[in-house]
């Protein structure tokens, strides 16, 4: 299993996430409510050398995936990196309808045949209270919209990664690694906003060379517990690191981000967000100077 993309286009701008300005987030969400605008930016990024695209399992990701299938250039060359689950969706559905109704509603995304296969597995899991069986079904459902596309990796959402690390839930971590690799043929990966805790825990449990996506920037933004501790663990623990939040939500310039990331030899890939063709071209040119030869898992 490997992640070969040195530069990955993030998805926050498509779904209205902006850590510095909610108003700007709303504006970009409105613009990218047009799938055509999303695909246009992705195509610009791809032609600028950004060969990876991160997508969460947001409701609108299905339309984006369908448009990617119809684009011969992107469907053949672009690698997808899926972040699951889209937590807000499940929290809202569980609060409004309860866990069982949430599963039933989620199953509606699948075809009849897929519902039968997945539903049996999920139903058995509910009866037996088998958490791993339920997780198996939910992961399969979450990945259905991307069927047929070049999914290179699947990242566990940071809220779940950080919870598993805090609880030291080794069995669940091992299940996720096994399930993504064996059942879906993709690289299992983990997103975290607590890089210090996550790297320490993975090292203690003996998880070898995991793919981790965590914040790294000269401002120390979202680097928990501290920039110094995250940098120390990055040197000590052998993992494949995808640096995110590299611009610290706009506080750091691309040039400063590139200089900082160049000082960290263990950074293997960079993920960044951009909302315009000019911005994505600028960032790909500047951040692309940081990357080194591909590392495989």
Backbone as CSV, one residue per row, in Angstrom:
resi,resn,N_x,N_y,N_z,CA_x,CA_y,CA_z,C_x,C_y,C_z
1,UNK,0.845,-1.196,0.000,0.000,0.000,0.000,0.884,1.251,0.000
2,UNK,0.464,2.256,-0.741,1.292,3.451,-0.796,0.454,4.682,-1.118
3,UNK,0.966,5.817,-0.715,0.449,7.109,-1.155,1.536,7.711,-2.027
4,UNK,1.235,7.925,-3.278,2.246,8.404,-4.214,2.144,9.903,-4.472
5,UNK,1.047,10.511,-4.065,0.846,11.932,-4.366,1.633,12.818,-3.405
6,UNK,2.428,13.689,-3.971,3.181,14.637,-3.156,2.312,15.848,-2.797
7,UNK,1.427,16.225,-3.704,0.504,17.336,-3.464,-0.930,16.835,-3.599
8,UNK,-1.750,17.184,-2.610,-3.147,16.767,-2.584,-4.014,18.011,-2.391
9,UNK,-5.038,18.147,-3.216,-5.976,19.261,-3.063,-7.000,18.894,-2.001
10,UNK,-7.144,19.773,-0.999,-8.119,19.542,0.061,-9.530,19.875,-0.380
11,UNK,-10.492,19.582,0.487,-11.903,19.721,0.122,-12.652,20.784,0.923
12,UNK,-12.014,21.399,1.932,-12.745,22.304,2.816,-13.486,23.403,2.067
13,UNK,-12.844,23.973,1.051,-13.476,25.071,0.329,-14.756,24.626,-0.384
14,UNK,-14.827,23.367,-0.772,-16.014,22.873,-1.472,-17.233,22.814,-0.562
15,UNK,-16.986,22.635,0.747,-18.085,22.414,1.686,-18.220,23.536,2.710
16,UNK,-17.590,24.681,2.431,-17.807,25.874,3.248,-17.032,25.941,4.543
17,UNK,-15.938,25.182,4.653,-15.137,25.200,5.877,-14.008,26.206,5.723
18,UNK,-13.966,27.185,6.613,-12.886,28.166,6.638,-12.597,28.499,8.094
19,UNK,-11.396,28.180,8.559,-11.077,28.317,9.977,-10.839,29.764,10.404
20,UNK,-10.730,30.679,9.461,-10.486,32.082,9.800,-11.712,32.958,9.605
21,UNK,-12.601,32.591,8.673,-13.728,33.452,8.358,-14.935,32.616,7.951
22,UNK,-15.977,32.640,8.775,-17.194,31.897,8.437,-17.879,32.503,7.226
23,UNK,-17.791,33.837,7.084,-18.404,34.501,5.937,-17.739,34.066,4.635
24,UNK,-16.410,33.951,4.665,-15.698,33.503,3.477,-16.041,32.042,3.178
25,UNK,-16.230,31.265,4.242,-16.615,29.877,4.053,-17.961,29.750,3.374
26,UNK,-18.918,30.578,3.783,-20.248,30.568,3.161,-20.154,30.950,1.693
27,UNK,-19.326,31.957,1.387,-19.179,32.414,0.009,-18.595,31.318,-0.884
28,UNK,-17.565,30.640,-0.405,-16.967,29.586,-1.219,-17.917,28.391,-1.340
29,UNK,-18.683,28.114,-0.298,-19.635,27.013,-0.374,-20.691,27.293,-1.435
30,UNK,-21.139,28.528,-1.507,-22.126,28.888,-2.523,-21.544,28.743,-3.920
31,UNK,-20.312,29.189,-4.102,-19.680,29.089,-5.419,-19.504,27.626,-5.822
32,UNK,-19.057,26.810,-4.880,-18.789,25.411,-5.197,-20.021,24.519,-5.053
33,UNK,-21.187,25.126,-4.804,-22.416,24.337,-4.872,-22.652,23.886,-6.308
34,UNK,-22.003,24.558,-7.249,-22.002,24.129,-8.648,-20.901,23.078,-8.824
35,UNK,-21.296,21.861,-9.139,-20.321,20.795,-9.344,-19.364,21.137,-10.478
36,UNK,-19.852,21.867,-11.474,-19.002,22.268,-12.592,-17.840,23.132,-12.112
37,UNK,-18.096,24.019,-11.133,-17.023,24.855,-10.591,-16.008,24.021,-9.814
38,UNK,-16.479,22.995,-9.117,-15.581,22.103,-8.393,-14.646,21.393,-9.370
39,UNK,-15.232,20.814,-10.410,-14.443,20.048,-11.373,-13.456,20.950,-12.110
40,UNK,-13.858,22.173,-12.399,-12.961,23.109,-13.072,-11.721,23.384,-12.226
41,UNK,-11.914,23.586,-10.910,-10.766,23.847,-10.037,-9.898,22.590,-9.894
42,UNK,-10.540,21.439,-9.776,-9.785,20.191,-9.665,-8.949,19.965,-10.916
43,UNK,-9.514,20.254,-12.071,-8.785,20.073,-13.329,-7.585,21.023,-13.395
44,UNK,-7.780,22.271,-12.964,-6.672,23.228,-12.934,-5.561,22.732,-12.024
45,UNK,-5.941,22.222,-10.857,-4.949,21.703,-9.910,-4.207,20.507,-10.500
46,UNK,-4.947,19.616,-11.131,-4.332,18.414,-11.702,-3.318,18.779,-12.777
47,UNK,-3.660,19.723,-13.615,-2.749,20.135,-14.680,-1.551,20.908,-14.137
48,UNK,-1.671,21.395,-12.890,-0.546,22.087,-12.251,0.327,21.126,-11.447
49,UNK,0.016,19.833,-11.506,0.842,18.839,-10.835,0.294,18.302,-9.534
50,UNK,-0.951,18.670,-9.196,-1.582,18.174,-7.973,-2.349,16.906,-8.337
51,UNK,-1.769,15.762,-8.055,-2.318,14.498,-8.554,-3.291,13.817,-7.596
52,UNK,-3.497,14.409,-6.405,-4.407,13.823,-5.437,-5.520,14.783,-5.065
53,UNK,-6.673,14.226,-4.709,-7.822,15.012,-4.266,-8.401,14.365,-3.015
54,UNK,-8.537,15.150,-1.950,-9.199,14.678,-0.740,-10.686,14.993,-0.844
55,UNK,-11.525,14.018,-0.490,-12.964,14.240,-0.434,-13.514,13.595,0.826
56,UNK,-14.301,14.342,1.574,-15.018,13.736,2.687,-16.291,13.105,2.144
57,UNK,-16.989,12.362,2.991,-18.221,11.724,2.558,-19.419,12.651,2.816
58,UNK,-19.224,13.913,2.516,-20.270,14.943,2.558,-21.365,14.574,1.556
59,UNK,-22.575,15.059,1.805,-23.695,14.740,0.919,-23.414,15.101,-0.537
60,UNK,-22.664,16.181,-0.755,-22.430,16.629,-2.127,-21.271,15.881,-2.804
61,UNK,-20.570,15.049,-2.055,-19.447,14.316,-2.642,-19.920,13.343,-3.716
62,UNK,-21.149,12.837,-3.602,-21.670,11.903,-4.596,-21.722,12.559,-5.981
63,UNK,-22.206,13.808,-6.050,-22.283,14.511,-7.332,-20.895,14.793,-7.883
64,UNK,-19.943,15.117,-7.015,-18.567,15.359,-7.448,-17.963,14.070,-8.004
65,UNK,-18.189,12.961,-7.300,-17.658,11.675,-7.760,-18.239,11.301,-9.118
66,UNK,-19.524,11.542,-9.305,-20.161,11.213,-10.584,-19.566,12.054,-11.704
67,UNK,-19.307,13.337,-11.428,-18.700,14.202,-12.441,-17.275,13.764,-12.756
68,UNK,-16.542,13.297,-11.760,-15.182,12.809,-11.993,-15.194,11.579,-12.900
69,UNK,-16.185,10.707,-12.726,-16.278,9.510,-13.572,-16.459,9.880,-15.038
70,UNK,-17.142,10.981,-15.297,-17.446,11.392,-16.668,-16.293,12.163,-17.314
71,UNK,-15.282,12.524,-16.522,-14.131,13.272,-17.035,-12.997,12.293,-17.281
72,UNK,-12.686,12.007,-18.537,-11.693,10.979,-18.856,-10.307,11.323,-18.319
73,UNK,-9.940,12.594,-18.342,-8.619,13.004,-17.857,-8.487,12.760,-16.357
74,UNK,-9.482,13.193,-15.594,-9.407,13.082,-14.141,-9.674,11.657,-13.654
75,UNK,-10.607,10.975,-14.273,-10.934,9.621,-13.815,-9.773,8.654,-14.025
76,UNK,-8.935,8.932,-15.025,-7.821,8.022,-15.299,-6.554,8.380,-14.523
77,UNK,-6.348,9.664,-14.206,-5.077,10.063,-13.597,-5.131,10.559,-12.175
78,UNK,-6.295,11.023,-11.737,-6.403,11.622,-10.412,-6.600,10.545,-9.345
79,UNK,-5.871,10.659,-8.233,-6.045,9.749,-7.103,-6.963,10.399,-6.069
80,UNK,-7.888,9.621,-5.541,-8.769,10.118,-4.485,-8.296,9.631,-3.125
81,UNK,-8.415,10.512,-2.147,-8.119,10.194,-0.757,-9.378,10.536,0.027
82,UNK,-10.055,9.523,0.538,-11.361,9.704,1.151,-11.223,9.874,2.661
83,UNK,-11.907,10.878,3.193,-11.958,11.099,4.632,-13.336,10.689,5.119
84,UNK,-13.375,9.717,6.027,-14.670,9.260,6.518,-14.625,9.062,8.030
85,UNK,-15.814,9.126,8.665,-17.102,9.518,8.094,-17.254,11.031,8.122
86,UNK,-18.313,11.537,7.444,-18.655,12.954,7.574,-19.418,13.083,8.884
87,UNK,-18.720,13.485,9.946,-19.238,13.355,11.302,-20.531,14.127,11.546
88,UNK,-20.640,15.333,10.997,-21.830,16.147,11.255,-23.094,15.434,10.797
89,UNK,-22.989,14.709,9.696,-24.139,13.987,9.154,-24.624,12.935,10.138
90,UNK,-23.706,12.147,10.685,-24.094,11.065,11.582,-24.583,11.581,12.927
91,UNK,-23.945,12.621,13.433,-24.392,13.199,14.703,-25.808,13.733,14.559
92,UNK,-26.072,14.458,13.470,-27.410,15.014,13.240,-28.452,13.912,13.092
93,UNK,-28.140,12.901,12.271,-29.092,11.830,12.029,-29.362,11.016,13.293
94,UNK,-28.309,10.732,14.053,-28.485,9.950,15.279,-29.314,10.712,16.302
95,UNK,-29.088,12.015,16.400,-29.851,12.828,17.346,-31.325,12.931,16.954
96,UNK,-31.561,13.040,15.646,-32.928,13.237,15.163,-33.718,11.935,15.091
97,UNK,-33.036,10.825,14.749,-33.776,9.605,14.421,-33.376,8.380,15.218
98,UNK,-32.267,8.445,15.931,-31.800,7.269,16.638,-30.868,6.443,15.771
99,UNK,-30.106,5.543,16.388,-29.063,4.817,15.677,-29.622,3.892,14.594
100,UNK,-30.715,3.164,14.891,-31.254,2.220,13.925,-31.808,2.950,12.709
101,UNK,-32.567,4.012,12.929,-33.099,4.795,11.803,-31.978,5.430,11.001
102,UNK,-30.908,5.801,11.680,-29.751,6.355,10.984,-29.173,5.328,10.015
103,UNK,-29.048,4.067,10.458,-28.536,3.012,9.582,-29.460,2.791,8.398
104,UNK,-30.772,2.794,8.642,-31.732,2.580,7.569,-31.647,3.704,6.540
105,UNK,-31.545,4.933,7.015,-31.454,6.077,6.102,-30.161,6.020,5.294
106,UNK,-29.076,5.635,5.942,-27.796,5.542,5.255,-27.821,4.470,4.185
107,UNK,-28.500,3.361,4.459,-28.581,2.261,3.506,-29.285,2.649,2.207
108,UNK,-30.106,3.699,2.244,-30.825,4.118,1.047,-29.892,4.588,-0.059
109,UNK,-28.640,4.878,0.279,-27.668,5.302,-0.726,-27.253,4.148,-1.638
110,UNK,-27.444,2.919,-1.166,-26.977,1.755,-1.910,-28.055,1.229,-2.859
111,UNK,-27.634,0.396,-3.819,-28.579,-0.305,-4.680,-29.266,-1.399,-3.875
112,UNK,-30.307,-2.014,-4.471,-31.037,-3.048,-3.741,-30.108,-4.200,-3.363
113,UNK,-29.283,-4.645,-4.301,-28.381,-5.767,-4.028,-27.363,-5.398,-2.956
114,UNK,-26.851,-4.172,-3.044,-25.877,-3.731,-2.045,-26.532,-3.617,-0.671
115,UNK,-27.783,-3.132,-0.650,-28.492,-3.022,0.630,-28.662,-4.378,1.285
116,UNK,-28.974,-5.379,0.482,-29.166,-6.716,1.032,-27.883,-7.227,1.684
117,UNK,-26.767,-7.107,0.960,-25.491,-7.612,1.484,-25.034,-6.815,2.701
118,UNK,-25.112,-5.485,2.587,-24.659,-4.635,3.685,-25.627,-4.723,4.854
119,UNK,-26.922,-4.721,4.547,-27.935,-4.732,5.589,-27.881,-5.975,6.446
120,UNK,-27.618,-7.121,5.833,-27.495,-8.353,6.594,-26.336,-8.262,7.579
121,UNK,-25.222,-7.709,7.105,-24.049,-7.592,7.960,-24.305,-6.598,9.099
122,UNK,-24.929,-5.466,8.764,-25.213,-4.463,9.790,-26.262,-4.976,10.758
123,UNK,-27.317,-5.645,10.210,-28.371,-6.156,11.062,-27.857,-7.181,12.041
124,UNK,-27.014,-8.082,11.583,-26.405,-9.077,12.457,-25.568,-8.401,13.531
125,UNK,-24.878,-7.355,13.136,-24.045,-6.635,14.087,-24.866,-5.982,15.178
126,UNK,-26.031,-5.407,14.816,-26.883,-4.761,15.811,-27.408,-5.790,16.790
127,UNK,-27.851,-6.957,16.260,-28.396,-7.997,17.120,-27.337,-8.506,18.087
128,UNK,-26.134,-8.730,17.577,-25.064,-9.277,18.405,-24.299,-8.196,19.172
129,UNK,-24.645,-6.939,18.910,-23.913,-5.818,19.482,-22.440,-5.898,19.094
130,UNK,-22.202,-6.290,17.851,-20.844,-6.447,17.331,-20.423,-5.143,16.675
131,UNK,-19.636,-4.349,17.382,-19.229,-3.035,16.888,-18.488,-3.142,15.569
132,UNK,-17.616,-4.123,15.440,-16.797,-4.226,14.233,-17.648,-4.587,13.019
133,UNK,-18.690,-5.393,13.193,-19.579,-5.714,12.088,-20.329,-4.464,11.625
134,UNK,-20.764,-3.656,12.576,-21.454,-2.411,12.230,-20.493,-1.466,11.507
135,UNK,-19.267,-1.352,12.010,-18.279,-0.488,11.373,-17.964,-0.967,9.953
136,UNK,-17.892,-2.286,9.760,-17.648,-2.836,8.429,-18.722,-2.374,7.452
137,UNK,-19.983,-2.453,7.885,-21.094,-2.043,7.036,-21.066,-0.543,6.771
138,UNK,-20.813,0.250,7.801,-20.818,1.708,7.636,-19.692,2.169,6.707
139,UNK,-18.515,1.567,6.838,-17.417,1.938,5.945,-17.775,1.628,4.501
140,UNK,-18.371,0.462,4.279,-18.757,0.084,2.921,-19.764,1.067,2.351
141,UNK,-20.722,1.491,3.160,-21.722,2.464,2.716,-21.066,3.801,2.391
142,UNK,-20.171,4.233,3.268,-19.514,5.525,3.067,-18.710,5.558,1.771
143,UNK,-18.166,4.426,1.365,-17.313,4.383,0.175,-18.083,4.111,-1.114
144,UNK,-19.363,3.798,-1.023,-20.142,3.490,-2.225,-20.111,4.593,-3.288
145,UNK,-20.210,5.880,-2.923,-20.223,6.925,-3.961,-18.957,6.969,-4.811
146,UNK,-17.859,6.381,-4.320,-16.579,6.494,-5.016,-16.211,5.215,-5.768
147,UNK,-17.161,4.318,-5.868,-16.937,3.049,-6.550,-16.533,3.289,-8.001
148,UNK,-15.463,2.614,-8.440,-15.003,2.760,-9.812,-13.981,3.847,-10.018
149,UNK,-13.759,4.682,-9.010,-12.740,5.725,-9.099,-11.442,5.232,-8.456
150,UNK,-10.363,5.957,-8.705,-9.043,5.537,-8.234,-8.828,6.001,-6.788
151,UNK,-9.421,5.252,-5.856,-9.288,5.586,-4.432,-7.968,5.010,-3.922
152,UNK,-7.038,5.886,-3.613,-5.714,5.429,-3.194,-5.628,5.222,-1.690
153,UNK,-6.334,6.058,-0.915,-6.277,5.907,0.538,-7.614,6.282,1.153
154,UNK,-7.829,5.785,2.362,-9.023,6.122,3.140,-8.557,6.569,4.516
155,UNK,-8.854,7.822,4.854,-8.465,8.397,6.140,-9.619,8.334,7.131
156,UNK,-9.316,7.938,8.346,-10.291,8.004,9.424,-10.351,9.434,9.933
157,UNK,-11.553,9.951,10.113,-11.755,11.334,10.547,-11.012,11.615,11.855
158,UNK,-10.498,12.830,11.983,-9.677,13.169,13.151,-10.417,12.988,14.477
159,UNK,-11.718,13.241,14.506,-12.435,13.101,15.778,-12.422,11.653,16.256
160,UNK,-12.505,10.706,15.315,-12.476,9.295,15.691,-11.049,8.821,15.968
161,UNK,-10.103,9.261,15.141,-8.697,8.899,15.398,-8.273,9.358,16.784
162,UNK,-8.583,10.605,17.113,-8.162,11.145,18.403,-8.866,10.449,19.565
163,UNK,-10.133,10.068,19.356,-10.848,9.337,20.396,-10.235,7.954,20.605
164,UNK,-9.918,7.260,19.494,-9.319,5.931,19.612,-7.956,5.995,20.290
165,UNK,-7.185,7.041,19.965,-5.872,7.196,20.593,-6.010,7.478,22.088
166,UNK,-6.987,8.310,22.459,-7.197,8.633,23.870,-7.652,7.407,24.654
167,UNK,-8.502,6.567,24.030,-9.011,5.366,24.689,-8.065,4.180,24.548
168,UNK,-7.034,4.357,23.706,-6.090,3.271,23.402,-6.847,2.027,22.928
169,UNK,-7.726,2.267,21.960,-8.604,1.225,21.426,-7.881,0.478,20.304
170,UNK,-6.921,-0.316,20.678,-6.049,-0.985,19.712,-6.817,-1.894,18.758
171,UNK,-7.803,-2.618,19.265,-8.547,-3.550,18.420,-9.252,-2.828,17.279
172,UNK,-9.800,-1.655,17.558,-10.523,-0.910,16.529,-9.548,-0.333,15.498
173,UNK,-8.408,0.159,15.965,-7.395,0.671,15.039,-6.921,-0.445,14.114
174,UNK,-6.632,-1.601,14.674,-6.180,-2.733,13.866,-7.262,-3.177,12.888
175,UNK,-8.524,-3.145,13.323,-9.636,-3.474,12.435,-9.681,-2.523,11.249
176,UNK,-9.552,-1.212,11.505,-9.627,-0.222,10.426,-8.515,-0.457,9.409
177,UNK,-7.313,-0.694,9.889,-6.180,-0.951,8.998,-6.453,-2.185,8.144
178,UNK,-6.918,-3.231,8.767,-7.184,-4.489,8.057,-8.340,-4.341,7.070
179,UNK,-9.415,-3.690,7.499,-10.606,-3.564,6.666,-10.329,-2.749,5.408
180,UNK,-9.679,-1.608,5.557,-9.418,-0.737,4.403,-8.468,-1.416,3.424
181,UNK,-7.458,-2.082,3.942,-6.495,-2.735,3.064,-7.041,-3.967,2.383
182,UNK,-7.691,-4.842,3.150,-8.121,-6.133,2.614,-9.447,-6.054,1.861
183,UNK,-10.414,-5.317,2.380,-11.746,-5.282,1.761,-11.867,-4.230,0.672
184,UNK,-11.094,-3.172,0.770,-11.259,-2.070,-0.173,-10.024,-1.800,-1.021
185,UNK,-8.931,-2.488,-0.759,-7.742,-2.361,-1.587,-7.128,-0.977,-1.590
186,UNK,-7.312,-0.246,-0.498,-6.771,1.106,-0.391,-5.809,1.187,0.784
187,UNK,-5.087,2.270,0.846,-4.142,2.487,1.931,-4.882,3.032,3.154
188,UNK,-4.862,2.348,4.293,-5.496,2.873,5.502,-4.688,4.037,6.057
189,UNK,-5.374,5.081,6.490,-4.683,6.285,6.945,-5.499,6.954,8.042
190,UNK,-4.849,7.871,8.761,-5.474,8.482,9.927,-5.257,9.996,9.915
191,UNK,-6.340,10.732,10.111,-6.253,12.187,10.279,-6.308,12.484,11.773
192,UNK,-5.522,13.443,12.231,-5.502,13.769,13.654,-5.261,15.258,13.873
193,UNK,-5.884,15.782,14.911,-5.575,17.127,15.398,-4.827,17.051,16.722
194,UNK,-4.484,15.842,17.118,-3.669,15.615,18.323,-2.487,14.736,17.922
195,UNK,-1.629,15.305,17.091,-0.530,14.517,16.514,0.378,13.924,17.578
196,UNK,0.629,14.670,18.643,1.484,14.152,19.700,0.906,12.899,20.333
197,UNK,-0.368,12.950,20.694,-1.044,11.803,21.299,-1.116,10.634,20.327
198,UNK,-1.489,10.905,19.076,-1.685,9.840,18.095,-0.379,9.142,17.752
199,UNK,0.670,9.915,17.477,1.955,9.291,17.139,2.509,8.503,18.317
200,UNK,2.372,9.027,19.526,2.861,8.309,20.714,2.119,6.992,20.880
201,UNK,0.803,7.023,20.707,0.003,5.812,20.873,0.312,4.780,19.794
202,UNK,0.381,5.218,18.539,0.697,4.288,17.452,2.065,3.646,17.656
203,UNK,3.004,4.440,18.133,4.349,3.898,18.409,4.283,2.854,19.518
204,UNK,3.517,3.153,20.577,3.410,2.225,21.704,2.722,0.922,21.312
205,UNK,1.728,1.002,20.414,1.007,-0.211,20.037,1.729,-0.999,18.952
206,UNK,2.846,-0.448,18.442,3.641,-1.155,17.449,3.108,-1.075,16.037
207,UNK,2.322,-0.043,15.734,1.804,0.143,14.377,2.934,0.659,13.496
208,UNK,3.298,-0.120,12.501,4.466,0.191,11.687,4.118,1.069,10.488
209,UNK,4.829,2.163,10.345,4.764,3.056,9.185,3.351,3.432,8.770
210,UNK,2.524,3.901,9.704,1.172,4.312,9.309,1.199,5.618,8.518
211,UNK,0.170,5.838,7.730,-0.010,7.117,7.054,-0.841,8.001,7.977
212,UNK,-0.304,9.159,8.312,-0.958,10.082,9.239,-1.049,11.450,8.580
213,UNK,-2.190,12.096,8.705,-2.356,13.471,8.233,-2.543,14.353,9.460
214,UNK,-1.643,15.322,9.627,-1.662,16.164,10.816,-1.162,17.567,10.469
215,UNK,-1.535,18.561,11.275,-1.098,19.939,11.015,0.398,20.124,11.260
216,UNK,1.051,20.792,10.300,2.449,21.208,10.461,2.612,22.565,9.792
217,UNK,2.932,23.582,10.591,3.106,24.937,10.070,3.959,25.734,11.047
218,UNK,4.626,26.785,10.591,5.537,27.524,11.474,4.844,28.266,12.601
219,UNK,3.524,28.464,12.506,2.789,29.160,13.573,2.387,28.207,14.692
220,UNK,2.528,26.902,14.476,2.100,25.941,15.477,0.591,25.783,15.547
221,UNK,-0.114,26.278,14.540,-1.584,26.223,14.503,-2.056,24.767,14.462
222,UNK,-2.903,24.396,15.424,-3.490,23.058,15.552,-2.450,21.972,15.822
223,UNK,-1.236,22.340,16.182,-0.193,21.355,16.489,-0.237,21.065,17.987
224,UNK,-0.915,19.989,18.348,-1.139,19.641,19.746,-0.309,18.430,20.164
225,UNK,0.314,18.477,21.356,0.188,19.501,22.386,1.020,20.750,22.146
226,UNK,2.029,20.664,21.256,2.861,21.817,20.947,3.600,21.549,19.645
227,UNK,4.045,22.618,19.012,4.831,22.463,17.799,6.098,21.653,18.068
228,UNK,6.755,21.938,19.187,8.017,21.272,19.505,7.820,19.764,19.692
229,UNK,6.743,19.381,20.380,6.500,17.961,20.632,6.145,17.221,19.339
230,UNK,5.364,17.855,18.493,5.007,17.227,17.227,6.238,17.032,16.347
231,UNK,7.101,18.032,16.310,8.329,17.922,15.516,9.238,16.820,16.072
232,UNK,9.302,16.731,17.399,10.145,15.709,18.025,9.664,14.303,17.667
233,UNK,8.361,14.073,17.786,7.812,12.754,17.490,7.930,12.418,16.004
234,UNK,7.826,13.427,15.160,7.974,13.202,13.727,9.367,12.671,13.407
235,UNK,10.372,13.127,14.165,11.743,12.639,13.975,11.928,11.244,14.555
236,UNK,11.259,10.962,15.665,11.490,9.715,16.396,10.685,8.533,15.860
237,UNK,9.497,8.801,15.316,8.579,7.722,14.934,8.499,7.610,13.418
238,UNK,8.702,6.420,12.910,8.686,6.201,11.463,7.253,6.102,10.956
239,UNK,6.794,7.148,10.306,5.456,7.162,9.725,5.510,7.935,8.418
240,UNK,4.469,7.818,7.628,4.358,8.586,6.386,3.430,9.761,6.663
241,UNK,4.000,10.958,6.744,3.247,12.125,7.196,2.733,12.969,6.030
242,UNK,1.440,13.217,6.058,0.795,14.154,5.140,0.545,15.428,5.934
243,UNK,1.243,16.505,5.601,1.112,17.756,6.337,-0.125,18.512,5.888
244,UNK,-0.953,18.901,6.847,-2.134,19.716,6.542,-2.073,21.010,7.349
245,UNK,-3.016,21.901,7.115,-3.036,23.214,7.771,-1.695,23.915,7.630
246,UNK,-1.057,23.735,6.488,0.302,24.246,6.303,0.345,25.771,6.239
247,UNK,-0.777,26.395,5.884,-0.839,27.853,5.839,-1.464,28.431,7.101
248,UNK,-1.762,27.575,8.085,-2.353,28.017,9.357,-3.590,28.877,9.114
249,UNK,-4.480,28.371,8.254,-5.738,29.048,7.929,-5.525,30.444,7.358
250,UNK,-4.397,30.647,6.659,-4.128,31.928,6.015,-3.193,32.835,6.780
251,UNK,-2.789,32.427,7.966,-1.892,33.249,8.777,-0.460,33.205,8.259
252,UNK,-0.088,32.102,7.618,1.276,31.891,7.128,1.292,32.017,5.606
253,UNK,2.307,32.666,5.064,2.420,32.789,3.612,2.888,31.469,3.006
254,UNK,2.581,31.226,1.739,3.070,30.001,1.092,4.587,29.861,1.149
255,UNK,5.304,30.969,0.972,6.766,30.906,1.004,7.276,30.496,2.382
256,UNK,6.673,31.064,3.445,7.083,30.701,4.802,6.727,29.243,5.103
257,UNK,5.571,28.815,4.624,5.177,27.418,4.820,6.162,26.486,4.140
258,UNK,6.558,26.827,2.928,7.498,25.983,2.180,8.841,25.906,2.885
259,UNK,9.324,27.053,3.396,10.611,27.052,4.106,10.542,26.158,5.350
260,UNK,9.437,26.271,6.084,9.282,25.467,7.294,9.204,23.982,6.960
261,UNK,8.369,23.616,6.002,8.196,22.210,5.652,9.481,21.606,5.094
262,UNK,10.267,22.424,4.417,11.548,21.944,3.884,12.511,21.549,4.992
263,UNK,12.310,22.088,6.190,13.193,21.766,7.318,12.803,20.455,7.993
264,UNK,11.656,19.891,7.605,11.164,18.650,8.205,11.322,17.525,7.194
265,UNK,12.359,16.741,7.349,12.673,15.719,6.351,11.620,14.625,6.258
266,UNK,10.803,14.452,7.308,9.855,13.330,7.337,8.503,13.642,6.714
267,UNK,8.334,14.827,6.139,7.072,15.152,5.466,7.086,14.514,4.085
268,UNK,6.091,13.655,3.814,6.043,12.941,2.539,5.070,13.554,1.543
269,UNK,4.010,14.193,2.040,3.002,14.798,1.167,2.451,16.043,1.832
270,UNK,1.857,16.907,1.019,1.232,18.128,1.527,-0.187,18.201,0.980
271,UNK,-1.131,18.492,1.853,-2.503,18.749,1.418,-2.821,20.210,1.684
272,UNK,-3.444,20.859,0.721,-3.753,22.276,0.884,-5.083,22.592,0.212
273,UNK,-5.721,23.656,0.667,-6.967,24.112,0.074,-6.738,25.344,-0.775
274,UNK,-7.573,25.513,-1.781,-7.503,26.700,-2.653,-8.874,26.891,-3.274
275,UNK,-9.249,28.141,-3.471,-10.603,28.408,-3.957,-10.650,29.085,-5.318
276,UNK,-9.492,29.292,-5.947,-9.480,29.917,-7.270,-8.351,29.318,-8.102
277,UNK,-8.444,29.387,-9.427,-7.383,28.844,-10.284,-6.022,29.464,-10.003
278,UNK,-5.992,30.785,-9.811,-4.716,31.447,-9.538,-4.105,30.983,-8.231
279,UNK,-4.962,30.815,-7.219,-4.482,30.398,-5.907,-3.945,28.971,-5.946
280,UNK,-4.652,28.081,-6.622,-4.207,26.689,-6.666,-2.910,26.553,-7.457
281,UNK,-2.744,27.359,-8.502,-1.509,27.321,-9.287,-0.335,27.854,-8.478
282,UNK,-0.561,28.969,-7.769,0.499,29.538,-6.929,0.948,28.540,-5.864
283,UNK,-0.019,27.945,-5.159,0.327,27.036,-4.074,1.017,25.769,-4.578
284,UNK,0.562,25.246,-5.698,1.203,24.043,-6.235,2.645,24.325,-6.639
285,UNK,2.891,25.517,-7.174,4.260,25.881,-7.564,5.171,26.060,-6.351
286,UNK,4.667,26.761,-5.324,5.498,27.043,-4.148,5.686,25.796,-3.283
287,UNK,4.589,25.119,-2.958,4.675,23.951,-2.077,5.298,22.752,-2.780
288,UNK,5.199,22.724,-4.100,5.788,21.621,-4.848,7.298,21.564,-4.737
289,UNK,7.932,22.679,-4.380,9.387,22.692,-4.228,9.847,21.924,-2.997
290,UNK,8.907,21.641,-2.072,9.263,20.979,-0.815,9.410,19.482,-0.989
291,UNK,8.642,18.916,-1.906,8.487,17.468,-1.951,9.728,16.720,-2.398
292,UNK,9.868,15.517,-1.838,11.011,14.653,-2.103,10.538,13.377,-2.785
293,UNK,11.430,12.461,-3.113,11.006,11.237,-3.793,9.935,10.482,-3.011
294,UNK,9.065,9.779,-3.742,7.945,9.062,-3.158,8.395,8.008,-2.149
295,UNK,7.650,7.917,-1.043,7.895,6.885,-0.041,6.721,5.941,-0.069
296,UNK,6.971,4.639,-0.050,5.890,3.661,-0.094,5.729,2.972,1.240
297,UNK,4.522,2.411,1.402,4.225,1.703,2.657,4.296,0.220,2.418
